[in-house]
Amino acid sequence: MKIAIEALFDAADEDVGTGGPDLVRDIFPTVVSITVEGTLEIPEDDIRALFNELISERRGQMLLPHEHTVDVRRPRRGG
């Protein structure tokens, strides 16, 4: 399920027509597991936890301003 959450997150980032999480309003997509035995809707708390874990992991991979090869800090005013 984690792979599906990652794929949905990436797709939503690339395509506005794909619904991903709305972190501002705390709204998460519905996720359903479909097997031979039937369907199972995954509880929203589990989906929220998976998205929060994914976001935390990706934030950890982000470079800090001093780690970039290009100066990404906001230019200073007045010189």
C-alpha positions as a LaTeX table, in Angstrom:
\begin{tabular}{lrrr}
\hline
Residue & $x$ (\AA) & $y$ (\AA) & $z$ (\AA) \\
\hline
Met1 & 0.00 & 0.00 & 0.00 \\
Lys2 & 2.92 & 2.33 & 0.66 \\
Ile3 & 3.97 & 2.10 & $-3.00$ \\
Ala4 & 0.44 & 3.01 & $-4.11$ \\
Ile5 & 0.46 & 6.04 & $-1.78$ \\
Glu6 & 3.82 & 7.17 & $-3.18$ \\
Ala7 & 2.58 & 6.76 & $-6.76$ \\
Leu8 & $-0.59$ & 8.71 & $-6.02$ \\
Phe9 & 1.40 & 11.48 & $-4.32$ \\
Asp10 & 3.77 & 11.75 & $-7.29$ \\
Ala11 & 0.92 & 11.67 & $-9.82$ \\
Ala12 & $-0.98$ & 14.39 & $-7.96$ \\
Asp13 & 2.16 & 16.52 & $-7.95$ \\
Glu14 & 2.49 & 16.23 & $-11.74$ \\
Asp15 & $-1.20$ & 16.36 & $-12.76$ \\
Val16 & $-3.83$ & 18.66 & $-11.24$ \\
Gly17 & $-6.53$ & 16.20 & $-12.35$ \\
Thr18 & $-5.17$ & 13.54 & $-10.00$ \\
Gly19 & $-6.37$ & 13.85 & $-6.44$ \\
Gly20 & $-3.74$ & 13.65 & $-3.78$ \\
Pro21 & $-3.89$ & 14.71 & $-0.16$ \\
Asp22 & $-5.09$ & 18.19 & 0.79 \\
Leu23 & $-2.78$ & 18.86 & 3.71 \\
Val24 & $-4.26$ & 22.27 & 4.47 \\
Arg25 & $-7.77$ & 20.92 & 4.95 \\
Asp26 & $-6.63$ & 17.51 & 6.27 \\
Ile27 & $-8.39$ & 15.62 & 3.45 \\
Phe28 & $-6.95$ & 12.38 & 2.14 \\
Pro29 & $-7.95$ & 10.17 & $-0.79$ \\
Thr30 & $-9.96$ & 7.03 & $-0.32$ \\
Val31 & $-7.85$ & 3.89 & $-0.70$ \\
Val32 & $-9.43$ & 0.49 & $-1.27$ \\
Ser33 & $-7.65$ & $-2.86$ & $-1.35$ \\
Ile34 & $-9.19$ & $-5.26$ & $-3.88$ \\
Thr35 & $-8.39$ & $-8.96$ & $-3.68$ \\
Val36 & $-10.03$ & $-12.25$ & $-4.66$ \\
Glu37 & $-11.70$ & $-12.26$ & $-1.25$ \\
Gly38 & $-13.33$ & $-8.87$ & $-1.83$ \\
Thr39 & $-12.70$ & $-5.21$ & $-1.07$ \\
Leu40 & $-11.45$ & $-3.47$ & 2.03 \\
Glu41 & $-11.50$ & 0.29 & 2.51 \\
Ile42 & $-8.34$ & 1.39 & 4.32 \\
Pro43 & $-9.10$ & 3.57 & 7.36 \\
Glu44 & $-8.40$ & 7.28 & 6.86 \\
Asp45 & $-6.10$ & 7.35 & 9.89 \\
Asp46 & $-3.89$ & 4.74 & 8.20 \\
Ile47 & $-3.85$ & 6.74 & 4.95 \\
Arg48 & $-3.03$ & 9.95 & 6.86 \\
Ala49 & $-0.17$ & 8.18 & 8.66 \\
Leu50 & 1.27 & 6.84 & 5.38 \\
Phe51 & 1.14 & 10.27 & 3.71 \\
Asn52 & 2.69 & 11.93 & 6.77 \\
Glu53 & 5.47 & 9.32 & 6.78 \\
Leu54 & 6.10 & 9.86 & 3.06 \\
Ile55 & 6.23 & 13.64 & 3.47 \\
Ser56 & 8.61 & 13.34 & 6.43 \\
Glu57 & 10.89 & 11.05 & 4.43 \\
Arg58 & 10.94 & 13.43 & 1.49 \\
Arg59 & 11.59 & 16.44 & 3.69 \\
Gly60 & 14.57 & 14.58 & 5.07 \\
Gln61 & 15.88 & 14.20 & 1.52 \\
Met62 & 15.55 & 17.90 & 0.75 \\
Leu63 & 18.74 & 19.90 & 0.67 \\
Leu64 & 19.26 & 22.73 & 3.10 \\
Pro65 & 20.11 & 26.11 & 1.53 \\
His66 & 23.82 & 25.75 & 2.32 \\
Glu67 & 23.90 & 22.27 & 0.71 \\
His68 & 22.84 & 23.40 & $-2.78$ \\
Thr69 & 25.46 & 23.87 & $-5.48$ \\
Val70 & 23.64 & 27.07 & $-6.49$ \\
Asp71 & 22.77 & 29.79 & $-3.97$ \\
Val72 & 19.01 & 29.32 & $-3.52$ \\
Arg73 & 18.62 & 31.84 & $-0.74$ \\
Arg74 & 16.56 & 34.95 & $-1.27$ \\
Pro75 & 18.70 & 37.78 & $-2.65$ \\
Arg76 & 19.53 & 40.45 & $-0.12$ \\
Arg77 & 18.20 & 43.93 & $-0.67$ \\
Gly78 & 20.58 & 46.80 & $-1.04$ \\
Gly79 & 23.60 & 44.94 & $-2.22$ \\
\hline
\end{tabular}
